[in-house]
Amino acid sequence: MACITPVKSVEEALNDNRTVRDEFCVFLYSGKEDYEEQVRSGSRVFREMNDLQTNGLDLFLGHDDEGQERRKHVRINWYIISDWKALAEMQGIVGPTGDYFCILCYCPKEGHCSVSISEYPLRTLEDAARYVTNRQDSKGHRHLPVMNIPCENVIIDTMHMFLRIGGKLLTQLIGWAIDQDATEKLEQAMRDIGIGTFYIRKEATQQGPSTFKWKTLSAKELKKAVKMLPDKMPQIIQSIGRASEVKIDSLQGRQLTSILNSKGARVPKLISERKALLKTLLGGAEMVTLPGRNEDAVEIEVRDIQELWRDLPRIMDIPKDPTLHHTYQREARQWAEKFRDTTYAEDITPYIHYFACHAGAQLQQHPFLHFVNCETIEKKNHIQTRRYHLATQKGGGRNPSKWAEQLMQIENRDLYAAFHGIGQRQRRQWTRRAEPEDPGYFGGSGSESDAEESAAEDEQDHDDDYDNTVAYDGEEDD
């Protein structure tokens, strides 16, 4: 789903809280999330957006007292805000695991752990047009961007950035808990802070050996965990030493990739499959030797991990306060440097690179960065999904077809019914008919019987009118 959020000024974005009603759907398509599918589905929309970006919009406001036309020319500046994968596809560049992965600068893959702001040049539309035709050195450009929007207006969504960075912190903690046989302590700590659905357990894989898997937290649960778990960390794990042998199940994705590459093995896509493959290559062993580590030295202190966890939500909340915007770039870079130096350099993800190198500069240029994000769009997706499935999209709803197709079908039925007046019958106008005077039953007065009949007629007509107000909602077709 692609939506537009109109914002007249920075002041409006800062002062007015956005709701789901402020999102206007541009197009909804069912298909793969790739460049070709987006061009096929939204090419007409993209052309119109390019035209509005270049020429603006002329509005007719009516006539003045002298009969002259009143017009206004509106300039439109587009911003693209989404998660990393969607932005990379729209910009026509490689994904977060490819070389020259960053959507804003030409940072190579081997420099992913760099948190220097000015070390690599920024991307431009002119560079994209030049590099996309260079087969020898494309700098990550595979296609031209779907829209001619300045690269500085391409923004990573703050919600997805927090979820990905917070998820990395939680994944590290789970790995250390597995290495120290403290998974039950971590599960109990989760229950103590009100997250009762979390679990860690061993499950079989297609490769044979079992690996640990755990329940993924929702956005609200992850925010609660990042905020409340640091106080319980001393009861969960101990300081992480530079042991020469560690459990394979505690390794992170990049560590597994490095070890498998050193053994000349093909690296599977899923981390669980990487762990299972490494165990198979080692003859079913649960431990692996990591080079360059001393047995006795302490590598990571628990108090340093606690500080990283506590600082992240505080820094993420800086965009909410305009008076602190000037500190965001410095605070984000310092946090990323401490994360790299305290934990592992290979755990620096593209989101952490963007957080340290680009988020602060974009906040200075676009002060409304926090107030225009994907939270309301995700809420709209959730509302539309629950409207049809009466639940989430898990299981495909009532039909085996794709949930996006089902949403489009019900919206098309609603539109067809609205255009053709189906389920929206007009009320018939009720009129009292003139009748001769009734002498009344059993020779009595006719006033009481007339009153009773009139009341009955009124009640009956009222019920008919009330029934006619029931609108067609598309739920009866199935």
BAMAR-339274 format. One line per 4 residues: number of its first residue (from 1); their letters; for each residue z, x, y of C-alpha. Coordinates in steps of 0.25 Angstrom, whole numbers, plus 5000, padded with zeros to 4 digits. Each point is the difference from the previous one (the first is absolute). Layout:
REM residues N
NUM	A	Z,X,Y | ... .
//
This chain:
REM residues 478
1	MACI	5000,5000,5000 | 4996,5005,5014 | 5008,4994,5012 | 4999,5001,5015 .
5	TPVK	5012,5000,5009 | 4997,4998,5015 | 5008,5008,5010 | 4998,4999,5014 .
9	SVEE	5009,5011,5005 | 5010,5010,4995 | 5011,4992,5007 | 4996,4988,4992 .
13	ALND	5001,5008,4987 | 5013,5005,5003 | 5007,4987,5005 | 4994,4989,4991 .
17	NRTV	5004,5000,4986 | 4988,4998,4991 | 5000,4990,4989 | 4990,4996,4989 .
21	RDEF	4993,4990,5009 | 4996,5012,5009 | 4991,5005,4989 | 4986,4995,5000 .
25	CVFL	4992,5002,4987 | 4986,5006,5001 | 4996,5000,4986 | 5005,5000,4986 .
29	YSGK	4993,5005,4988 | 5002,5002,4985 | 4996,5014,4995 | 5003,5014,4999 .
33	EDYE	5006,5007,5012 | 4989,5010,5002 | 4990,5004,5011 | 4988,4993,4994 .
37	EQVR	5008,4987,4998 | 5005,5000,5014 | 4987,5002,5006 | 4994,4989,4992 .
41	SGSR	5010,4990,5003 | 5003,5003,5014 | 4987,5006,5006 | 4998,4989,5009 .
45	VFRE	5014,5000,5005 | 4999,5015,5003 | 4988,4999,5008 | 5006,4989,5009 .
49	MNDL	5012,5009,5002 | 4991,5012,5003 | 4993,4991,5010 | 5013,4995,5007 .
53	QTNG	5005,5014,5000 | 4988,5005,5008 | 4996,4988,5009 | 5013,4992,5001 .
57	LDLF	5001,4985,5001 | 4995,4991,5011 | 5008,4987,5002 | 4996,4988,5008 .
61	LGHD	5012,4994,5007 | 4994,4988,5007 | 4996,4997,5014 | 5007,5002,5013 .
65	DEGQ	5002,4990,5012 | 4986,5004,5005 | 4993,4998,4986 | 4998,5015,4997 .
69	ERRK	5002,5005,4986 | 5013,5007,4997 | 4999,5011,4990 | 5008,5012,4995 .
73	HVRI	4996,5012,4992 | 5010,5005,4990 | 5001,5014,4994 | 5004,5001,4985 .
77	NWYI	5006,5012,4994 | 5001,4999,4985 | 5011,5007,4991 | 5000,5001,4985 .
81	ISDW	5014,4999,4994 | 5002,5001,4985 | 5004,5008,4988 | 4994,5013,4997 .
85	KALA	4991,4996,4989 | 4993,4989,5008 | 4999,5009,5012 | 4994,5011,4992 .
89	EMQG	4989,4990,4994 | 4997,4994,5014 | 4999,5014,5006 | 4991,5005,4989 .
93	IVGP	5008,5012,4996 | 5007,5004,4987 | 5013,4995,4995 | 5014,5005,5002 .
97	TGDY	4998,5010,4988 | 4987,5006,5004 | 4997,5012,5009 | 5001,4998,5015 .
101	FCIL	5008,4987,4997 | 5005,4997,5013 | 4994,4988,5008 | 5003,5007,5013 .
105	CYCP	4998,5015,4999 | 4993,5010,4991 | 5012,5004,4992 | 4995,5006,4987 .
109	KEGH	5007,4997,4987 | 5007,5013,4998 | 5006,4998,5014 | 5006,4987,4997 .
113	CSVS	5014,5005,5002 | 4997,5004,5014 | 5008,4993,5011 | 4993,5007,5012 .
117	ISEY	4994,4990,5010 | 4989,5009,5006 | 4997,5008,4988 | 4987,4992,4996 .
121	PLRT	4990,4993,5009 | 4999,4985,5001 | 4989,4992,4994 | 4990,4993,5009 .
125	LEDA	4988,4991,4998 | 4991,5011,5004 | 5005,5009,4990 | 4999,4989,4989 .
129	ARYV	4986,4998,5003 | 4997,5015,4999 | 5009,5003,4987 | 4995,4988,4992 .
133	TNRQ	4986,5006,4999 | 5006,5014,4996 | 5000,5001,4985 | 5006,5014,5000 .
137	DSKG	5012,4997,5009 | 5002,4985,5003 | 5015,5002,5004 | 5003,4988,4992 .
141	HRHL	4990,4990,5006 | 4992,4992,4990 | 4995,4989,5008 | 4999,4996,5015 .
145	PVMN	5012,4992,5005 | 4998,4985,4998 | 5002,4998,5015 | 4998,5009,5013 .
149	IPCE	5015,4999,5003 | 5006,5013,5006 | 5007,5008,4990 | 5013,5001,5008 .
153	NVII	5000,4984,4999 | 5002,5002,4985 | 5015,4998,4997 | 5008,5000,4987 .
157	DTMH	5009,4988,4999 | 5014,5003,5002 | 5005,4991,4989 | 4991,5007,4990 .
161	MFLR	5004,5013,5005 | 5015,4997,4998 | 4998,4994,4986 | 4992,5013,4996 .
165	IGGK	5010,5010,5005 | 5012,4992,4996 | 4994,4998,4986 | 4998,5016,4999 .
169	LLTQ	5015,5002,5003 | 5004,4989,4990 | 4990,5007,4989 | 5007,5013,5003 .
173	LIGW	5014,4994,4998 | 4996,4994,4987 | 4994,5013,4995 | 5013,5007,5003 .
177	AIDQ	5008,4989,4993 | 4991,5001,4988 | 5002,5015,4999 | 5015,4999,5001 .
181	DATE	5001,4988,4991 | 5005,4991,5011 | 4991,4988,4999 | 5011,4991,4997 .
185	KLEQ	5008,5005,5012 | 4988,4997,5009 | 4998,4986,4994 | 5014,4997,5002 .
189	AMRD	4999,5005,5015 | 4988,4991,5002 | 5008,4988,4995 | 5012,5004,5009 .
193	IGIG	4991,4999,5012 | 4994,4986,4996 | 4987,5005,4992 | 5002,4994,4987 .
197	TFYI	4986,5000,4995 | 4999,5015,4999 | 4999,5007,4987 | 4996,5014,4993 .
201	RKEA	4996,5000,4986 | 4991,5007,4990 | 4987,4994,4996 | 4989,5005,4991 .
205	TQQG	4986,5004,5005 | 4986,5001,4995 | 5001,5015,4998 | 5012,4998,4990 .
209	PSTF	5013,5006,5007 | 5009,4991,5007 | 5002,5002,5015 | 5010,4994,5010 .
213	KWKT	4995,4988,5008 | 5008,4992,5011 | 4999,4987,5008 | 4993,5001,5013 .
217	LSAK	5008,4995,5012 | 4995,4990,5010 | 4999,5003,5014 | 5013,4994,5004 .
221	ELKK	5007,5007,4988 | 4994,5013,5003 | 5005,4999,5015 | 5014,4996,4994 .
225	AVKM	5000,5012,4990 | 4996,5010,5011 | 5011,4995,5009 | 5012,4999,4990 .
229	LPDK	4997,5009,4989 | 5004,5013,5007 | 5015,4997,5000 | 4999,4999,4985 .
233	MPQI	4992,5012,4997 | 5012,5009,4997 | 5004,4990,4989 | 4986,5000,4994 .
237	IQSI	4994,5015,5000 | 5005,5014,5002 | 4994,5011,5008 | 4986,5004,4994 .
241	GRAS	5000,5014,4995 | 4988,5009,4998 | 5000,4999,4985 | 4989,5007,4993 .
245	EVKI	4999,4987,4990 | 4999,4986,5005 | 4997,4987,4993 | 4986,4996,5000 .
249	DSLQ	5003,4986,5004 | 5007,5005,5013 | 4987,5006,5005 | 4992,4995,5012 .
253	GRQL	4985,4997,5000 | 4996,5013,5007 | 5009,5008,4991 | 4994,4994,4987 .
257	TSIL	4986,5003,5006 | 5003,5014,5002 | 5005,5003,4986 | 4989,4992,4993 .
261	NSKG	4989,5008,5009 | 5007,5013,4996 | 4998,4996,4985 | 4986,4996,5002 .
265	ARVP	5002,4985,4997 | 4993,4988,5006 | 5010,4993,5010 | 5002,4985,4997 .
269	KLIS	5000,4991,5012 | 5014,4994,4996 | 5012,5008,5001 | 5006,4994,4987 .
273	ERKA	4988,5005,4993 | 5001,5014,5006 | 5014,5001,4995 | 4996,4995,4986 .
277	LLKT	4988,5010,5000 | 5009,5011,5004 | 5010,4997,4989 | 4989,4999,4990 .
281	LLGG	4995,5014,5004 | 5014,5006,4999 | 5001,4994,4986 | 5009,4988,5003 .
285	AEMV	5010,5008,5009 | 5008,4993,5010 | 5002,5013,5009 | 4990,5009,5007 .
289	TLPG	5002,5013,5007 | 4997,5001,5014 | 4997,5014,5005 | 5006,5007,5013 .
293	RNED	5014,4993,4998 | 5013,5007,4999 | 5010,4995,4990 | 5013,5000,5009 .
297	AVEI	4995,4998,5014 | 5002,4986,5006 | 4987,4994,5005 | 5004,4987,5006 .
301	EVRD	5013,4995,5005 | 5004,4985,4999 | 5004,5000,5015 | 4986,5004,5004 .
305	IQEL	4994,4989,4992 | 5010,4990,5006 | 4996,5005,5014 | 4985,4998,4997 .
309	WRDL	5002,4986,4995 | 5009,4996,5012 | 4990,5006,5011 | 4988,4993,4995 .
313	PRIM	5003,4986,5004 | 5006,5005,5013 | 4987,5007,5003 | 4991,4988,4995 .
317	DIPK	5008,4991,5010 | 4996,5008,5012 | 4987,4993,5003 | 5008,4987,5002 .
321	DPTL	5007,5006,5013 | 4990,5004,5011 | 5010,5009,5006 | 5001,5009,4988 .
325	HHTY	4985,5002,4998 | 4999,5014,5006 | 5009,5005,4988 | 4993,4994,4989 .
329	QREA	4990,5011,4998 | 5011,5011,5000 | 5009,4992,4991 | 4989,4997,4990 .
333	RQWA	4995,5014,4999 | 5014,5006,4998 | 5003,4990,4989 | 4987,5004,4993 .
337	EKFR	5003,5014,5001 | 5014,4998,4995 | 4995,4992,4988 | 4990,5011,4997 .
341	DTTY	5010,5011,5000 | 5012,4992,4994 | 4992,4994,4988 | 4986,5004,4995 .
345	AEDI	4988,5004,5009 | 4991,4993,4989 | 5007,4987,5003 | 4994,4999,5014 .
349	TPYI	4991,4988,4999 | 4988,4996,5010 | 5010,4990,5006 | 5010,5011,5003 .
353	HYFA	4989,5008,5006 | 4996,4988,5009 | 5014,4998,5003 | 5003,5014,5005 .
357	CHAG	4986,5003,5006 | 4994,4987,5006 | 5010,4989,5001 | 5007,5005,5012 .
361	AQLQ	4988,5003,5008 | 4994,4986,4997 | 5013,4993,5004 | 4999,5007,5013 .
365	QHPF	4985,4995,5002 | 5003,4986,4994 | 5014,4996,5003 | 4998,4987,4993 .
369	LHFV	4998,5007,4987 | 5013,4994,4993 | 4997,4986,5005 | 4986,4999,4994 .
373	NCET	5000,5003,4986 | 4997,4994,4986 | 5013,4993,4998 | 4995,4986,5005 .
377	IEKK	4987,5002,4992 | 5008,5003,4987 | 5008,4988,5003 | 4988,4991,5002 .
381	NHIQ	4994,5005,4987 | 5014,4997,4993 | 5000,4986,5006 | 4985,4997,4996 .
385	TRRY	5003,5005,4986 | 5013,4991,4998 | 4992,4988,5006 | 4990,5000,4988 .
389	HLAT	5008,5007,4989 | 5014,4994,5004 | 5004,5015,4997 | 4994,5014,5002 .
393	QKGG	4987,5004,4995 | 5005,5006,4987 | 4994,4994,4988 | 4988,4994,5008 .
397	GRNP	5006,4987,5003 | 4996,4988,4993 | 4986,5005,4997 | 4995,5013,4994 .
401	SKWA	4991,5003,5011 | 5004,5010,5011 | 5010,4995,5010 | 4991,5003,5012 .
405	EQLM	4989,4991,4995 | 5010,4989,4997 | 5005,5001,5015 | 4986,4999,5005 .
409	QIEN	4997,4988,4991 | 5012,4992,5005 | 4997,5004,5015 | 4985,4995,4998 .
413	RDLY	5005,4987,4994 | 5009,4998,5012 | 4989,5003,5010 | 4990,4991,4993 .
417	AAFH	5011,4989,5000 | 5002,5002,5015 | 4985,5000,5003 | 4997,4987,4992 .
421	GIGQ	5013,4992,5003 | 5005,5000,4986 | 5014,4996,4998 | 5001,4997,5015 .
425	RQRR	4996,4985,5001 | 5002,4993,5013 | 5011,4990,5002 | 4995,4985,5000 .
429	QWTR	5004,4993,5012 | 5010,4989,4997 | 4999,4987,5008 | 5008,4987,4999 .
433	RAEP	4991,4988,4996 | 5002,4987,5007 | 5005,4989,4989 | 5004,4986,5002 .
437	EDPG	5015,4997,5001 | 5007,4999,4987 | 5010,4988,4998 | 5008,5009,4991 .
441	YFGG	5004,4999,4986 | 5008,4988,4995 | 4998,4993,5013 | 5008,5010,5007 .
445	SGSE	4997,5008,5013 | 4988,5009,5000 | 5006,5011,5009 | 5007,5007,4988 .
449	SDAE	4989,5000,4991 | 4990,5005,5010 | 5010,5011,5003 | 5001,5004,4986 .
453	ESAA	4985,5000,4998 | 4998,5008,5012 | 5011,5010,4996 | 4993,5001,4986 .
457	EDEQ	4986,5002,5006 | 5006,5011,5010 | 5006,5007,4989 | 4988,5000,4991 .
461	DHDD	4991,5004,5011 | 5010,5011,5004 | 4999,5005,4985 | 4985,5000,5000 .
465	DYDN	5000,5008,5013 | 5010,5010,4995 | 4992,5002,4987 | 4987,5003,5008 .
469	TVAY	5007,5012,5007 | 5001,5008,4987 | 4989,5011,5002 | 4992,5007,4990 .
473	DGEE	5006,5013,4996 | 4991,5005,4989 | 5011,5000,4989 | 4994,4988,4993 .
477	DD	4986,5006,4996 | 5006,5008,4988 .
//
